[in-house]
Amino acid sequence: MKALTLLATTAIAFGQFSAAAYAQAPAQNWPDKPVRLVLPYPPGGNVDSAARVISEQLQQVFKQPFIVDNKPGAGGLIAGEQVAKAAPDGYTFFMGANGPILFSPLIFRRAAYDWKKDFTPVGSVSFTPLLLQVNPKLPYKTFGEFLAAAKSAPGRITMASPGAGTTNHLVSEYLQSATGAKWTTAHYKGNAPATTDLLGGQVDFNFDQLSVAQPFIAQGRTRALVVTSAKRLPSLPEVPTLAESGFPGFSAETFTGVMAPAGTPKDIVVKFSAALQKILADKAVQDKFVNLGAEARGMTPEQFGQFLAKEDAQWTQVIKASNISAE
């Protein structure tokens, strides 16, 4: 009996030691099963394309599947809330963009999550300039002609937005406020359906990421009037910037990045971030993003957190001043 008691005590002690050892260094064992990257958009858009590039590379690094899980809807709140409530064990992450990560709770008037409290930044992935493109059947050849038409007939011109609170939408609202032009905005669940309706002529224009718009412009299926980058784009040298078109100093871009549920062990976050930065520094991976019209650019968790705070402060002002709401 004493021998059995001693054996049981030893087993319990060993189990406690093993659990404590894992708790102290969970990254040594992470990942030992598939990891989910939850996305707030359907397949085919900017975030989805970036996720599929890095998921393939992460799988090679960690020898475990990194599954892209598309959960569109409510401006990203569905995906974001799911990850915010997920176990902080390093197996569920939120990969989103400006709107879903930062602004959707404010715009949808629902405190589903707060990025500063409910998430831990892991790192940035890509940065993509936007452009204003119109259906080629429209007569506008310049940004000036477009604005003049939007001023002369307020609300007649229609815009496809990939969702309330996205950079695409915020740039649109900023320009309406700054110029006095007015158009009607139709919100979609992501870039893909918005682009489909633009190509089909159901809407007149959109602000879209270069990564999505580039092939359609090359095919003549849309016409670019202006870009939001600080400088003209090498792939579209004839298209002026907003800074050149009466908005000096203005620039805007869509970022994609990875967030972990708050409470995820720091060493897992650091391990994931380090792998991500190494992947994004690889020339072959950078070339893939260039082909998508984006720039691969990794940040540490601390750098990404500082970047998010700056973006939050800048664009929250636009949201409040324009009274942007999905309601």
Secondary structure, DSSP 4 states (H G I P E B T S, - for coil): -HHHHHHHHHHHHHHHHHHHHHHH-GGGT--SS-EEEEESS-TTSHHHHHHHHHHHHHHHHHSS-EEEEE---GGGHHHHHHHHTS-SSSSEEEEEEHIIIIIHHHHTT--S--HHHHEEEEEEEEEEEEEEEE-TTS---SHHHHHHHHHHSTTTSEEEESSTTSHHHHHHHHHHHHH----EEEE-SSHHHHHHHHHHTSSSEEEEEHHHHHHHHHTTSSEEEEE-SSS--TT-TTSPBTGGGT-TT---EEEEEEEEETT--HHHHHHHHHHHHHHHTSHHHHHHHHHTT-EE----HHHHHHHHHHHHHHHHHHHHHTT----
